[in-house]
Amino acid sequence: MAESQPGLVSTASQLPTRVRWRLVALLMGFSGLNHFHRQSLPAVVDEVMRDCRFSETDMGWIYSAFLLGYVAFMIPGGWLADRRGGYFALVVSGLGTAALVAATGCCGFSVFTGMAFAAFLLVRCLMGILTTPLFPAAGRIVAAWIPFGARAWANGLVLGATTIGVSAAPVLFGALSDRFGWRMACVAMAAATALVTGLWAWHGRDRPAEHPSVNAAEVALVGPAPETATRRIGGDELRSLLRNRSLLFLTANYAAVGYYEYTLFYWMKYYFSDVLKYEQLTSRYFTSVVTSAMVAAMPLGGILSDRLVRL
């Protein structure tokens, strides 16, 4: 029988605990809600434009404000996850996002169109900034908790949950808006985000050895924790990264996919309801159908990556 370790259930003869998959489920909750929030305004774009007297161009700027904050602060968000750990970064991101989702609902209360527009730009930009630590932190958590041969599968689940959020937002947020108004719907989804963040703050940890519910068998299954970054990247290392052709091609590929996603995710509902003139409920369901194929395709991509790694 293996010796007991601090913070571990010492019954090594037992099967490995499965805390790692509970943490993956929480990461899926974070990523699903994150993309749900990105789609919440597009899901009720007609109501927002009517209530706040916004034009299509105004809404384009509001959507872009989120993306500009997200792009500009992605590197600092990754730095936060490296320096303070994925656990801390997710708590900060989750609580900040919850507050800003609620604030989004408050933006529309201004009686002056210009003030409402400025408030939306500020809140959505800040929301983009607070979102940036999510995926770098989730990547660190997966690397620390999941055995090497299953990491792509776990990351596929986490990323696949984004498509669940995108697909659910038009119907679910639209239904909440119909019943309570889009402002109170924002408050309801902010509460859901705060709840998931609270569960993470209670149950999440950076490494298996720190978790009180993990036994020695699960620690042995996961293997040694990856090296934690504790130093600054020097100028030579940064220049080396910028000259890495694989990294540059991967970045260009991600940017191309992101442009397509922007068009699809942010304007599909408007296209169905205002261009093709479908009824409100029909346009919401059609918007969900377009993105639902990604729900299955994303985890399958992770499985394929895992199998290719083993070849």
C-alpha positions as CSV (number, residue, x, y, z in Angstrom):
1,M,0.0,0.0,0.0
2,A,1.3,3.4,-0.9
3,E,2.2,5.8,1.8
4,S,-0.3,8.6,2.4
5,Q,0.4,12.1,1.2
6,P,-0.9,15.3,2.7
7,G,-4.3,16.3,1.2
8,L,-4.8,12.8,-0.3
9,V,-7.1,9.9,0.5
10,S,-4.4,7.3,1.3
11,T,-6.3,4.2,0.2
12,A,-4.1,3.4,-2.8
13,S,-5.8,0.0,-3.2
14,Q,-8.9,1.8,-4.3
15,L,-9.7,2.7,-7.9
16,P,-8.6,6.2,-8.8
17,T,-11.0,8.9,-7.8
18,R,-12.6,10.9,-10.6
19,V,-12.2,14.4,-9.3
20,R,-10.4,15.3,-12.5
21,W,-13.5,14.9,-14.6
22,R,-15.6,16.9,-12.2
23,L,-13.2,19.7,-12.7
24,V,-13.4,19.3,-16.5
25,A,-17.2,19.5,-16.1
26,L,-16.8,22.8,-14.2
27,L,-14.4,24.1,-17.0
28,M,-17.1,23.1,-19.5
29,G,-19.6,25.2,-17.5
30,F,-17.2,28.2,-17.6
31,S,-16.6,27.9,-21.4
32,G,-20.3,27.2,-22.2
33,L,-21.5,30.2,-20.2
34,N,-18.7,32.4,-21.6
35,H,-19.9,31.8,-25.2
36,F,-23.6,32.0,-24.1
37,H,-22.9,35.5,-22.9
38,R,-21.3,36.4,-26.2
39,Q,-24.5,35.3,-28.0
40,S,-27.0,36.8,-25.5
41,L,-27.2,40.3,-27.1
42,P,-27.3,38.9,-30.7
43,A,-30.2,36.6,-29.5
44,V,-32.3,39.7,-28.6
45,V,-30.7,42.2,-31.0
46,D,-34.1,43.5,-32.2
47,E,-35.3,44.3,-28.6
48,V,-32.0,45.9,-27.7
49,M,-32.0,48.1,-30.8
50,R,-35.6,49.1,-30.2
51,D,-35.3,49.9,-26.5
52,C,-31.9,51.7,-26.8
53,R,-32.6,53.2,-30.3
54,F,-29.4,51.7,-31.7
55,S,-28.7,51.2,-35.4
56,E,-27.0,48.1,-37.0
57,T,-23.8,50.1,-37.0
58,D,-24.1,50.8,-33.3
59,M,-24.6,47.1,-32.6
60,G,-21.5,46.3,-34.7
61,W,-19.4,48.6,-32.5
62,I,-20.8,47.0,-29.4
63,Y,-20.0,43.5,-30.6
64,S,-16.5,44.7,-31.6
65,A,-15.9,46.4,-28.3
66,F,-16.0,42.9,-26.6
67,L,-13.6,41.5,-29.3
68,L,-11.2,44.4,-29.1
69,G,-10.8,44.0,-25.3
70,Y,-10.5,40.2,-25.8
71,V,-7.8,40.5,-28.4
72,A,-5.8,43.3,-26.7
73,F,-5.6,41.6,-23.3
74,M,-5.3,37.9,-24.3
75,I,-1.6,37.8,-23.6
76,P,-2.0,39.5,-20.2
77,G,-4.8,37.0,-19.4
78,G,-2.5,34.1,-20.2
79,W,0.2,35.8,-18.1
80,L,-2.2,35.9,-15.1
81,A,-2.9,32.2,-15.5
82,D,0.8,31.4,-15.6
83,R,1.8,33.7,-12.7
84,R,-1.1,33.1,-10.3
85,G,-2.4,29.7,-11.4
86,G,-5.5,28.6,-13.3
87,Y,-7.6,28.3,-10.1
88,F,-7.1,32.0,-9.2
89,A,-7.5,33.2,-12.8
90,L,-10.8,31.4,-13.2
91,V,-12.2,32.9,-10.0
92,V,-11.2,36.4,-11.2
93,S,-12.6,35.8,-14.7
94,G,-15.8,34.2,-13.4
95,L,-16.7,36.8,-10.9
96,G,-15.7,39.7,-13.2
97,T,-17.8,38.2,-16.0
98,A,-20.8,37.7,-13.8
99,A,-20.7,41.4,-12.6
100,L,-20.3,42.7,-16.2
101,V,-23.2,40.5,-17.6
102,A,-25.4,42.0,-14.9
103,A,-24.1,45.5,-15.8
104,T,-25.0,44.8,-19.5
105,G,-28.6,44.7,-18.4
106,C,-28.2,48.0,-16.6
107,C,-26.8,49.8,-19.6
108,G,-30.1,50.1,-21.3
109,F,-31.8,52.1,-18.5
110,S,-30.2,55.4,-19.7
111,V,-32.7,57.7,-21.3
112,F,-30.0,59.2,-23.5
113,T,-29.0,57.1,-26.5
114,G,-25.4,58.4,-26.5
115,M,-24.9,57.5,-22.8
116,A,-26.4,54.1,-23.3
117,F,-24.1,53.5,-26.3
118,A,-21.0,54.6,-24.3
119,A,-22.0,52.4,-21.4
120,F,-22.5,49.4,-23.6
121,L,-19.0,50.0,-25.2
122,L,-17.3,50.2,-21.8
123,V,-19.1,47.2,-20.2
124,R,-18.6,44.9,-23.2
125,C,-15.0,45.9,-23.6
126,L,-14.3,45.2,-19.9
127,M,-16.2,41.9,-20.3
128,G,-13.9,40.9,-23.2
129,I,-10.8,41.8,-21.0
130,L,-12.1,39.7,-18.0
131,T,-12.8,36.8,-20.4
132,T,-9.2,36.5,-21.5
133,P,-7.8,34.3,-18.7
134,L,-10.5,31.6,-19.2
135,F,-8.9,29.4,-21.9
136,P,-5.3,29.8,-20.9
137,A,-6.3,28.9,-17.3
138,A,-8.4,26.0,-18.5
139,G,-5.5,24.7,-20.5
140,R,-3.3,24.8,-17.4
141,I,-5.9,22.9,-15.4
142,V,-6.3,20.2,-18.0
143,A,-2.5,19.8,-18.3
144,A,-2.2,19.4,-14.6
145,W,-5.2,17.1,-14.0
146,I,-5.5,15.0,-17.1
147,P,-3.1,12.2,-18.3
148,F,-1.2,13.1,-21.4
149,G,-3.1,10.6,-23.7
150,A,-6.5,12.1,-22.8
151,R,-5.7,15.8,-22.8
152,A,-6.9,16.5,-26.3
153,W,-10.2,14.7,-25.5
154,A,-10.6,16.8,-22.3
155,N,-9.8,20.0,-24.1
156,G,-12.3,19.0,-26.8
157,L,-14.9,18.7,-24.1
158,V,-14.1,22.1,-22.7
159,L,-14.0,23.8,-26.1
160,G,-17.0,21.8,-27.3
161,A,-19.0,23.3,-24.4
162,T,-18.6,26.7,-26.1
163,T,-20.8,25.4,-29.0
164,I,-23.4,24.3,-26.5
165,G,-23.5,27.8,-25.1
166,V,-23.7,29.3,-28.6
167,S,-26.5,27.0,-29.6
168,A,-28.5,27.4,-26.4
169,A,-28.3,31.2,-26.2
170,P,-30.8,32.1,-29.0
171,V,-33.5,29.9,-27.6
172,L,-32.8,30.1,-23.8
173,F,-31.9,33.7,-23.5
174,G,-34.7,34.6,-26.0
175,A,-37.2,32.8,-23.8
176,L,-35.9,34.5,-20.6
177,S,-36.1,37.8,-22.4
178,D,-39.7,37.1,-23.6
179,R,-40.7,36.3,-20.0
180,F,-38.7,38.8,-17.9
181,G,-37.2,41.3,-20.4
182,W,-33.7,41.2,-21.7
183,R,-32.3,43.3,-18.8
184,M,-33.5,40.9,-16.2
185,A,-32.4,38.0,-18.4
186,C,-28.9,39.4,-18.1
187,V,-29.2,39.5,-14.3
188,A,-30.4,35.8,-14.3
189,M,-27.4,34.6,-16.4
190,A,-25.0,36.7,-14.3
191,A,-26.3,34.7,-11.2
192,A,-25.8,31.5,-13.1
193,T,-22.2,32.5,-13.8
194,A,-21.6,33.5,-10.2
195,L,-22.9,30.1,-9.1
196,V,-20.5,28.2,-11.4
197,T,-17.7,30.4,-10.2
198,G,-18.6,29.7,-6.6
199,L,-18.6,25.9,-7.2
200,W,-15.1,26.3,-8.8
201,A,-13.8,28.3,-5.8
202,W,-15.1,25.6,-3.5
203,H,-14.1,22.5,-5.5
204,G,-11.3,23.5,-7.9
205,R,-7.6,23.3,-7.3
206,D,-4.5,23.9,-9.4
207,R,-3.1,20.4,-9.0
208,P,-4.4,17.0,-7.8
209,A,-2.1,16.9,-4.8
210,E,-3.8,20.0,-3.4
211,H,-7.3,18.5,-3.5
212,P,-8.7,16.8,-0.4
213,S,-10.9,14.4,-2.3
214,V,-8.2,12.9,-4.6
215,N,-6.6,9.6,-3.7
216,A,-3.1,8.4,-4.4
217,A,-4.3,6.3,-7.3
218,E,-5.6,9.3,-9.1
219,V,-2.4,11.2,-8.5
220,A,-0.4,8.3,-9.9
221,L,-2.7,8.0,-12.9
222,V,-2.4,11.7,-13.7
223,G,1.4,11.7,-13.4
224,P,3.7,14.5,-12.4
225,A,2.4,18.0,-12.6
226,P,3.8,20.1,-15.5
227,E,6.4,22.7,-14.7
228,T,4.9,26.0,-13.5
229,A,6.1,29.1,-15.2
230,T,7.7,31.4,-12.5
231,R,10.0,33.6,-14.5
232,R,9.6,36.3,-17.1
233,I,10.1,35.6,-20.8
234,G,13.2,37.3,-22.1
235,G,13.4,39.3,-25.3
236,D,15.3,36.5,-27.1
237,E,12.6,34.0,-26.2
238,L,9.8,36.3,-27.3
239,R,11.6,36.9,-30.6
240,S,12.0,33.2,-31.0
241,L,8.3,32.6,-30.5
242,L,7.5,35.3,-33.1
243,R,9.8,33.5,-35.6
244,N,8.2,30.1,-34.9
245,R,6.5,29.3,-38.2
246,S,4.2,26.6,-36.7
247,L,3.0,29.2,-34.1
248,L,2.5,31.8,-36.7
249,F,0.5,29.5,-39.0
250,L,-1.6,28.3,-36.0
251,T,-2.3,31.9,-35.1
252,A,-3.3,32.8,-38.7
253,N,-5.5,29.7,-38.8
254,Y,-7.2,30.7,-35.6
255,A,-7.7,34.2,-36.8
256,A,-9.4,33.0,-40.0
257,V,-11.7,30.7,-38.0
258,G,-12.5,33.6,-35.6
259,Y,-13.6,35.9,-38.5
260,Y,-16.0,33.2,-39.7
261,E,-17.3,32.7,-36.2
262,Y,-17.8,36.4,-35.7
263,T,-20.0,36.6,-38.8
264,L,-21.9,33.4,-38.0
265,F,-22.4,33.9,-34.2
266,Y,-23.1,37.6,-34.0
267,W,-25.2,38.2,-37.1
268,M,-27.0,34.9,-37.9
269,K,-30.1,35.7,-35.7
270,Y,-30.4,39.2,-37.2
271,Y,-30.1,37.6,-40.7
272,F,-32.9,35.2,-40.1
273,S,-35.2,37.7,-38.3
274,D,-34.6,41.0,-40.2
275,V,-33.3,40.0,-43.6
276,L,-35.2,36.8,-44.3
277,K,-38.2,38.0,-42.1
278,Y,-38.8,34.8,-40.2
279,E,-40.8,34.9,-37.1
280,Q,-39.0,35.5,-33.8
281,L,-39.1,32.0,-32.5
282,T,-38.3,30.4,-35.9
283,S,-35.3,32.6,-36.3
284,R,-34.0,31.6,-32.9
285,Y,-34.3,27.9,-33.6
286,F,-32.7,28.3,-37.0
287,T,-29.8,30.2,-35.4
288,S,-29.3,27.3,-32.9
289,V,-29.4,24.7,-35.7
290,V,-26.6,26.3,-37.6
291,T,-24.2,26.0,-34.7
292,S,-25.4,22.7,-33.2
293,A,-23.3,20.6,-35.5
294,M,-20.2,21.9,-33.7
295,V,-21.4,20.4,-30.4
296,A,-20.5,16.9,-31.5
297,A,-17.7,17.9,-33.9
298,M,-15.5,19.6,-31.3
299,P,-15.1,16.6,-28.9
300,L,-14.6,14.3,-31.9
301,G,-11.8,16.5,-33.0
302,G,-10.2,16.0,-29.6
303,I,-10.5,12.2,-29.9
304,L,-8.9,12.3,-33.3
305,S,-6.0,14.4,-32.0
306,D,-5.4,12.0,-29.2
307,R,-5.3,9.0,-31.6
308,L,-3.0,10.8,-34.0
309,V,-0.6,11.7,-31.1
310,R,-0.3,8.0,-30.2
311,L,0.7,7.0,-33.8
